[in-house]
């Protein structure tokens, strides 16, 4: 391991996605991440696209770089083992209900007695306070509860062949579990900051975050309310929405009213969107006035909204943007994508082709930046995916190993902890420890 966290040991009691994502990224940074699993394993081993009884594409995707130790924490011997591992570690990450953590003896209060300067990172669904404190929660629930799904407003449902479902209600964003991943990133940030604080003070501490908190944070732009410039949708939510719900309107009917009240950035109709060219789809991304003017010149259109003193929020301006967008659609459809990219790039206008994510495995930019790792998995064969997020001049992060088999490193880790071969054999025979 060569990353900046080399020498840091992390004990992971996390499962499914959010917690494991943080462990994977911390492993890339050089930490020795030991994933403690129950005898039956992380439930996500049977997650999306299973390839065996204990392996799935979903599990492989978020558990790279770790070592797996399988222990029965309902047994006294299992808890004794894990406490010994924690005593030799720096960080613990967990994402279980508070009562589960306490019953298994892996709650912060118990473990800081074992390791006084321990850094303990805990993920919950909603936080430990409030009316939802003890409720379970997943990415889907957070997308629905906090407004992500409503903001996207995709009501057309899912389709595979002739089969279609979920029409008329908002669609879950399936491209990625965005709240889970955001939570994983926030744990990495917090753990690194806590390690820095401990380096200065010698003090460990407990860190808490939640799926709920991260779902709100990543919607900061939409959630922010400015008293002297309130969005029309705020009045809709406070005044109209309760009445519409009480009247029994369907979600689609309510959403139609919401869309009427919602102010869209009218420039996005032309300069910040996707377009069909003569052959492929391209995206055009101009968020500043100078870039929008350059794009208009490339397109050969006259945008009167650039004139001095013109009100971009007026009804005339909005209608002009809609009409101009339709004209630009025709213009862009007349040339192939490669030609438009040449025109835009020569003018310094941000533009790119649209791809399926699977194309990124062999994309020239992915290769050039080293973003795609490749490791050999004992069951899955060659595994490729998104590698470390950053490059460092001195201590470069690295994808060190594929996701572990259940209990694959039990013998190795317990031996490192100081247990004899005879003791380890006794743990295995009693069921306190399971080997892969």
C-alpha positions as CSV (number, residue, x, y, z in Angstrom):
1,X,0.0,0.0,0.0
2,X,1.4,3.4,-1.0
3,X,-1.4,5.9,-0.2
4,X,-1.2,8.7,2.4
5,X,-3.2,6.6,5.0
6,X,-0.6,3.8,5.0
7,X,-0.3,2.5,8.5
8,X,-3.9,3.4,9.4
9,X,-6.1,0.4,10.3
10,X,-9.9,0.6,9.9
11,X,-12.4,-2.0,11.2
12,X,-15.5,-1.9,9.1
13,X,-18.9,-3.0,10.5
14,X,-20.7,-1.6,7.5
15,X,-22.9,-3.3,5.0
16,X,-24.9,-2.7,1.8
17,X,-23.5,0.5,0.1
18,X,-22.9,3.7,2.0
19,X,-20.5,2.5,4.6
20,X,-18.7,0.1,2.3
21,X,-18.1,2.9,-0.2
22,X,-16.2,4.8,2.4
23,X,-14.1,1.8,3.3
24,X,-13.3,1.2,-0.3
25,X,-12.1,4.8,-0.8
26,X,-10.1,4.8,2.4
27,X,-8.5,1.6,1.2
28,X,-7.5,3.4,-2.0
29,X,-5.8,6.0,0.2
30,X,-3.7,3.4,1.8
31,X,-5.6,2.3,4.9
32,X,-5.8,-1.3,5.9
33,X,-9.5,-1.9,5.9
34,X,-10.7,-5.0,7.7
35,X,-14.3,-5.8,7.0
36,X,-15.9,-7.7,9.8
37,X,-18.9,-9.8,8.6
38,X,-21.3,-12.2,10.3
39,X,-21.0,-15.9,9.4
40,X,-23.6,-15.4,6.7
41,X,-21.8,-12.3,5.3
42,X,-22.8,-8.8,4.3
43,X,-26.3,-9.0,2.9
44,X,-25.1,-7.2,-0.2
45,X,-23.1,-10.3,-1.2
46,X,-26.5,-11.5,-2.5
47,X,-27.2,-8.1,-4.0
48,X,-27.4,-6.9,-7.6
49,X,-26.3,-9.4,-10.3
50,X,-25.2,-12.4,-8.1
51,X,-22.5,-14.6,-9.6
52,X,-22.3,-17.1,-6.8
53,X,-23.8,-17.8,-3.4
54,X,-21.5,-15.3,-1.7
55,X,-20.5,-12.9,-4.5
56,X,-22.4,-10.4,-6.6
57,X,-21.5,-7.5,-8.9
58,X,-23.0,-5.1,-6.4
59,X,-20.8,-6.4,-3.6
60,X,-17.7,-6.4,-5.8
61,X,-18.3,-2.8,-6.8
62,X,-18.1,-1.3,-3.3
63,X,-15.7,-3.6,-1.4
64,X,-12.5,-3.4,-3.4
65,X,-9.3,-3.3,-1.4
66,X,-10.5,-4.8,1.9
67,X,-9.8,-7.9,3.9
68,X,-12.7,-10.0,5.2
69,X,-12.9,-11.5,8.7
70,X,-16.1,-13.5,9.5
71,X,-17.0,-13.5,13.2
72,X,-20.1,-14.4,15.3
73,X,-20.5,-11.3,17.4
74,X,-23.4,-12.9,19.3
75,X,-20.9,-15.1,21.0
76,X,-18.6,-14.0,23.8
77,X,-15.5,-15.3,22.0
78,X,-16.5,-13.4,18.8
79,X,-16.9,-10.1,20.8
80,X,-13.6,-10.7,22.5
81,X,-11.8,-11.2,19.2
82,X,-13.3,-8.0,17.7
83,X,-12.4,-6.0,20.8
84,X,-8.8,-7.1,20.4
85,X,-8.9,-6.1,16.7
86,X,-10.3,-2.7,17.6
87,X,-7.6,-2.2,20.3
88,X,-5.0,-2.4,17.5
89,X,-6.9,-0.2,15.1
90,X,-7.4,3.5,14.5
91,X,-10.9,3.8,13.1
92,X,-14.2,2.0,13.2
93,X,-17.0,2.5,10.7
94,X,-20.5,1.2,11.4
95,X,-24.0,1.6,9.9
96,X,-26.5,-0.4,12.1
97,X,-29.3,0.5,14.4
98,X,-28.2,1.7,17.8
99,X,-29.7,-1.3,19.6
100,X,-27.9,-3.7,17.2
101,X,-24.5,-2.0,17.9
102,X,-25.0,-2.2,21.6
103,X,-26.2,-5.8,21.6
104,X,-23.1,-6.8,19.6
105,X,-20.7,-4.8,21.8
106,X,-19.5,-2.6,18.9
107,X,-21.1,0.7,20.0
108,X,-18.9,3.7,20.5
109,X,-19.3,3.7,24.3
110,X,-18.1,0.1,24.5
111,X,-15.2,0.4,22.0
112,X,-13.7,3.6,23.3
113,X,-13.2,1.7,26.6
114,X,-11.2,-0.7,24.5
115,X,-9.4,2.0,22.5
116,X,-9.6,5.5,24.2
117,X,-8.3,7.4,21.2
118,X,-10.6,5.6,18.7
119,X,-12.2,7.4,15.8
120,X,-15.7,6.0,15.4
121,X,-17.8,6.8,12.3
122,X,-21.4,6.0,12.4
123,X,-24.0,6.2,9.6
124,X,-27.7,6.2,10.4
125,X,-30.7,6.6,8.1
126,X,-32.1,9.7,9.7
127,X,-29.8,10.6,12.6
128,X,-30.3,9.7,16.3
129,X,-32.8,12.4,17.1
130,X,-36.2,13.3,15.8
131,X,-39.4,11.4,15.0
132,X,-37.7,9.3,12.4
133,X,-34.6,8.4,14.5
134,X,-35.3,4.7,14.8
135,X,-36.7,4.2,11.3
136,X,-34.9,2.2,8.7
137,X,-33.9,4.0,5.5
138,X,-32.4,3.4,2.1
139,X,-31.3,5.5,-0.8
140,X,-34.7,5.1,-2.5
141,X,-36.5,6.4,0.6
142,X,-34.2,9.4,0.8
143,X,-34.6,10.3,-2.8
144,X,-38.4,10.3,-2.3
145,X,-38.5,11.9,1.1
146,X,-36.1,14.8,0.4
147,X,-37.3,15.8,-3.0
148,X,-34.8,14.3,-5.4
149,X,-37.4,12.2,-7.2
150,X,-39.9,15.0,-7.3
151,X,-37.3,17.4,-8.7
152,X,-36.4,15.1,-11.6
153,X,-40.1,14.7,-12.4
154,X,-39.7,11.6,-14.6
155,X,-43.2,10.1,-14.6
156,X,-42.9,7.9,-17.8
157,X,-41.9,4.8,-15.8
158,X,-39.3,2.1,-16.6
159,X,-39.3,0.1,-19.8
160,X,-37.6,-3.2,-20.8
161,X,-38.8,-4.5,-24.1
162,X,-42.6,-4.4,-24.0
163,X,-42.8,-4.4,-20.2
164,X,-43.4,-1.0,-18.6
165,X,-44.1,-0.1,-15.0
166,X,-44.1,2.8,-12.5
167,X,-46.0,5.2,-14.8
168,X,-47.5,8.3,-13.3
169,X,-45.3,8.5,-10.2
170,X,-41.7,9.8,-9.9
171,X,-39.0,7.4,-11.0
172,X,-36.1,6.4,-8.8
173,X,-32.8,7.5,-10.2
174,X,-31.3,4.2,-11.2
175,X,-27.9,5.4,-12.6
176,X,-26.4,5.3,-9.1
177,X,-27.5,5.2,-5.5
178,X,-26.6,8.9,-5.2
179,X,-27.4,9.4,-1.6
180,X,-25.5,6.3,-0.5
181,X,-22.4,7.4,-2.5
182,X,-22.6,10.9,-1.1
183,X,-22.7,9.5,2.4
184,X,-19.7,7.4,1.7
185,X,-17.8,10.4,0.5
186,X,-18.7,12.4,3.6
187,X,-17.5,9.6,5.9
188,X,-14.1,9.6,4.1
189,X,-13.9,13.4,4.6
190,X,-14.8,13.2,8.2
191,X,-12.5,10.3,9.0
192,X,-9.5,12.1,7.5
193,X,-10.3,15.3,9.4
194,X,-10.7,13.3,12.6
195,X,-7.3,11.6,12.0
196,X,-5.7,15.0,11.6
197,X,-7.4,16.3,14.8
198,X,-6.1,13.2,16.7
199,X,-2.6,13.8,15.3
200,X,-2.7,17.3,16.9
201,X,-4.5,16.5,20.1
202,X,-4.2,12.8,20.8
203,X,-8.0,12.6,21.1
204,X,-10.4,10.3,19.3
205,X,-14.1,11.0,18.9
206,X,-17.4,9.8,17.4
207,X,-18.5,11.1,14.0
208,X,-22.2,10.8,13.0
209,X,-23.7,11.4,9.6
210,X,-26.9,10.1,8.0
211,X,-28.4,9.3,4.6
212,X,-30.9,12.1,5.3
213,X,-28.3,14.7,6.0
214,X,-26.4,13.9,2.8
215,X,-29.6,13.8,0.7
216,X,-30.3,17.4,1.8
217,X,-26.7,18.6,1.4
218,X,-26.4,17.5,-2.2
219,X,-29.6,19.5,-3.0
220,X,-28.2,22.6,-1.4
221,X,-28.9,24.8,-4.4
222,X,-32.6,23.8,-4.6
223,X,-33.1,23.7,-0.8
224,X,-31.6,27.2,-0.1
225,X,-34.4,29.7,0.6
226,X,-33.6,33.4,0.4
227,X,-36.1,35.6,2.3
228,X,-35.9,38.6,0.0
229,X,-36.1,36.5,-3.2
230,X,-38.4,33.5,-2.5
231,X,-39.0,31.0,-5.2
232,X,-42.6,30.7,-6.5
233,X,-42.5,27.0,-5.6
234,X,-42.1,27.9,-1.9
235,X,-45.5,29.6,-1.9
236,X,-46.9,26.6,-3.9
237,X,-45.6,24.2,-1.2
238,X,-46.9,26.2,1.7
239,X,-50.3,27.4,0.3
240,X,-51.5,25.3,-2.7
241,X,-50.0,21.8,-2.1
242,X,-52.0,21.0,1.1
243,X,-55.2,22.0,-0.7
244,X,-54.4,19.9,-3.8
245,X,-53.6,16.9,-1.7
246,X,-56.8,17.3,0.4
247,X,-58.8,17.5,-2.8
248,X,-57.5,14.0,-3.7
249,X,-55.5,14.9,-6.9
250,X,-53.1,12.3,-8.2
251,X,-49.4,13.0,-8.1
252,X,-49.2,13.6,-11.8
253,X,-52.0,16.3,-11.5
254,X,-50.3,18.0,-8.6
255,X,-46.9,17.8,-10.4
256,X,-48.4,19.6,-13.4
257,X,-49.3,22.5,-11.2
258,X,-45.9,22.5,-9.6
259,X,-44.2,22.7,-13.0
260,X,-46.2,25.7,-13.8
261,X,-44.9,27.5,-10.7
262,X,-41.3,26.3,-11.0
263,X,-38.9,28.8,-12.6
264,X,-36.5,27.2,-15.0
265,X,-33.2,28.8,-16.0
266,X,-34.4,29.8,-19.5
267,X,-30.8,29.9,-20.9
268,X,-30.8,26.1,-20.3
269,X,-33.4,25.7,-23.1
270,X,-30.5,26.5,-25.5
271,X,-27.1,26.5,-24.0
272,X,-27.1,23.9,-21.3
273,X,-28.8,20.8,-22.6
274,X,-28.4,17.8,-24.9
275,X,-29.0,17.8,-28.7
276,X,-29.5,15.2,-31.4
277,X,-27.0,15.8,-34.2
278,X,-27.0,14.1,-37.6
279,X,-25.7,10.9,-36.0
280,X,-25.2,11.1,-32.2
281,X,-26.4,13.1,-29.2
282,X,-24.1,15.8,-27.8
283,X,-24.3,17.9,-24.7
284,X,-23.7,21.7,-24.6
285,X,-22.6,23.2,-21.3
286,X,-22.5,27.0,-21.1
287,X,-23.2,28.4,-17.6
288,X,-21.7,31.9,-18.1
289,X,-22.7,34.7,-20.4
290,X,-19.4,34.8,-22.4
291,X,-19.7,31.1,-23.1
292,X,-23.3,31.4,-24.2
293,X,-22.4,34.2,-26.6
294,X,-19.6,32.0,-28.1
295,X,-22.0,29.2,-28.5
296,X,-24.6,31.5,-30.2
297,X,-21.8,32.6,-32.6
298,X,-20.9,28.9,-33.4
299,X,-24.6,28.2,-34.1
300,X,-25.1,31.3,-36.2
301,X,-28.1,32.6,-34.2
302,X,-29.0,36.0,-32.9
303,X,-30.0,35.9,-29.3
304,X,-31.7,39.2,-28.4
305,X,-31.4,38.3,-24.7
306,X,-27.7,39.4,-24.8
307,X,-28.8,43.0,-25.6
308,X,-28.1,45.5,-22.8
309,X,-31.1,46.1,-20.5
310,X,-33.0,43.0,-21.7
311,X,-34.9,41.3,-18.9
312,X,-34.1,37.5,-19.1
313,X,-37.0,36.7,-16.8
314,X,-39.7,38.4,-18.8
315,X,-42.5,36.4,-20.5
316,X,-41.1,37.6,-23.9
317,X,-37.6,36.3,-23.0
318,X,-38.9,32.9,-21.9
319,X,-41.0,32.5,-25.1
320,X,-38.0,33.6,-27.2
321,X,-35.8,31.0,-25.5
322,X,-38.3,28.3,-26.3
323,X,-38.6,29.3,-29.9
324,X,-34.8,29.7,-30.2
325,X,-34.3,26.2,-28.7
326,X,-36.4,24.7,-31.4
327,X,-34.5,26.5,-34.1
328,X,-31.2,25.4,-32.7
329,X,-32.4,21.8,-32.6
330,X,-32.8,22.0,-36.4
331,X,-29.5,23.6,-36.9
332,X,-27.6,21.1,-34.8
333,X,-29.4,18.1,-36.4
334,X,-27.9,19.2,-39.8
335,X,-24.3,18.3,-38.9
336,X,-22.7,15.2,-37.4
337,X,-21.4,15.2,-33.8
338,X,-17.7,15.2,-34.7
339,X,-18.2,18.4,-36.8
340,X,-20.1,20.2,-34.0
341,X,-17.5,19.2,-31.4
342,X,-14.8,20.6,-33.7
343,X,-16.7,23.9,-34.1
344,X,-17.5,24.3,-30.4
345,X,-14.0,23.2,-29.1
346,X,-12.2,25.6,-31.5
347,X,-14.3,28.4,-30.0
348,X,-13.7,27.3,-26.5
349,X,-17.3,26.2,-25.9
350,X,-17.7,23.2,-23.5
351,X,-19.4,20.3,-25.4
352,X,-19.2,16.5,-25.4
353,X,-20.8,13.4,-26.9
354,X,-23.3,11.4,-24.9
355,X,-22.4,7.9,-23.9
356,X,-23.6,4.9,-22.0
357,X,-21.6,4.3,-18.8
358,X,-20.3,1.0,-20.1
359,X,-18.5,2.8,-22.9
360,X,-16.3,4.5,-20.3
361,X,-14.5,1.2,-19.5
362,X,-12.5,1.7,-22.8
363,X,-12.9,5.4,-23.4
364,X,-9.8,7.3,-24.3
365,X,-10.2,9.8,-21.4
366,X,-10.7,7.0,-18.9
367,X,-7.5,5.3,-20.2
368,X,-5.5,8.6,-20.2
369,X,-6.4,9.4,-16.6
370,X,-6.0,5.9,-15.3
371,X,-9.5,5.9,-13.9
372,X,-10.3,2.3,-14.7
373,X,-8.7,-0.3,-12.4
374,X,-8.2,-3.9,-13.4
375,X,-7.9,-6.7,-10.8
376,X,-8.3,-10.5,-11.0
377,X,-11.2,-11.8,-8.8
378,X,-11.1,-15.5,-7.9
379,X,-14.7,-16.0,-8.9
380,X,-15.6,-13.1,-11.1
381,X,-12.4,-13.3,-13.2
382,X,-11.0,-10.0,-14.5
383,X,-12.8,-7.1,-12.8
384,X,-12.7,-3.5,-14.1
385,X,-14.3,-0.4,-12.7
386,X,-13.8,3.1,-11.5
387,X,-10.5,3.3,-9.6
388,X,-9.0,5.8,-7.1
389,X,-10.5,9.3,-7.4
390,X,-7.3,11.3,-7.2
391,X,-3.6,11.3,-8.1
392,X,-0.9,12.4,-5.7
393,X,2.7,13.4,-6.5
394,X,4.2,11.5,-3.5
395,X,1.7,9.0,-2.0
396,X,-0.5,7.9,-4.9
397,X,-3.8,6.1,-4.1
398,X,-4.0,2.5,-5.4
399,X,-6.6,-0.2,-5.9
400,X,-4.7,-2.9,-4.0
401,X,-7.0,-6.0,-4.2
402,X,-10.4,-7.1,-5.4
403,X,-13.3,-7.4,-3.1
404,X,-12.7,-10.2,-0.5
405,X,-14.4,-13.6,-0.2
406,X,-16.4,-14.1,2.9
407,X,-13.9,-14.8,5.7
408,X,-11.1,-14.9,3.2
409,X,-8.6,-13.2,5.6
410,X,-9.9,-14.5,9.0
411,X,-6.8,-16.7,9.6
412,X,-4.4,-14.0,8.4
413,X,-5.9,-11.1,10.5
414,X,-6.3,-13.2,13.7
415,X,-2.7,-14.3,13.4
416,X,-1.5,-10.7,13.0
417,X,-3.6,-9.9,16.1
418,X,-1.4,-12.3,18.1
419,X,-3.6,-15.4,18.3
420,X,-1.8,-18.7,18.1
421,X,-2.8,-21.3,15.5
422,X,-4.3,-23.4,18.2
423,X,-6.4,-20.5,19.5
424,X,-7.6,-19.7,16.0
425,X,-8.5,-23.3,15.4
426,X,-10.6,-23.3,18.6
427,X,-12.4,-20.2,17.4
428,X,-13.3,-21.8,14.2
429,X,-14.4,-25.1,15.8
430,X,-16.7,-23.1,18.2
431,X,-18.2,-21.1,15.4
432,X,-16.9,-17.8,16.8
433,X,-14.8,-17.3,13.7
434,X,-15.4,-18.5,10.1
435,X,-12.8,-18.9,7.4
436,X,-13.2,-18.5,3.7
